[in-house]
Amino acid sequence: MMKFFKDLFSSRVQYDERIHELEQQREELEAQLAEFQRQFAVGIEKDALGIAPFTDELKIEKGIEKIRAEIAKVDQKIDIVRKGKRQALAAQIPALRQGLEEKRKEVDAEWEDALNEVQRAKAELVLALSALGDVGRKGQSLLAEYTALMGEADPESREAKQGMNYTSYRSRERLRFDFGPYTTDFKDVLTVPEETARNAYDGNIPGWVRHYMATGEIDFSKK
């Protein structure tokens, strides 16, 4: 995506290259200036100590002045190029804004598609919970029938006296999405709200899911 915007500002490359060249020239001039200043300091020191007369003083001073003038000229050029770059980029702002709008429409469409996939997955999860509840109720009915028969056949048996509640198909520790500790809390079932998940398990399918079953479309306005 960044490349897309950089391509719109392709002219900036030429300005950046020119600025880089001028900055290199400035660095070279700075190095020359530092050398002249070093020579000047050495010459002054030797002359002050009586070691040697400073015969190149005027020459070095002129060199320093010349380099400083060249540095000032390079700085002026850099300012001109930077100003030109800003003007060139400003002229491309309408194209940048148009490109942003076009790309944003593409991303918005992708977002809606991806969001719909998530909503469809939630609908499928609700349906899966409903199917799980159907199986659980089938198991509970089976155990209830067995308990009733044992009550007739062997009234003193544990099955007849206590029923089969110790074996429950409503155990929900395996409904968690992660691998955390045991829980029976429906709010831990992915991102489906607790009430929706609980109702689905109990066989109450929300209207938007029934609409999805019939049309394949997600519409939360369906109650």
Secondary structure, DSSP 4 states (H G I P E B T S, - for coil): -HHHHHHHTTTHHHHHHHHHHHHHHHHHHHHHHHHHHHHHHHHHHHHHHTSS--TTHHHHHHHHHHHHHHHHHHHHHHHHHHHHHHHHHHHTHHHHHHHHHHHHHHHHHHHHHHHHHHHHHHHHHHHHHHHHHHHHHHHHHHHHHHHHHHHHH-TTSHHHHHTTTTS-TT--GGG-SSS-S----GGGSTTS-HHHHHHHHTT---HHHHHHHHHS---TT--
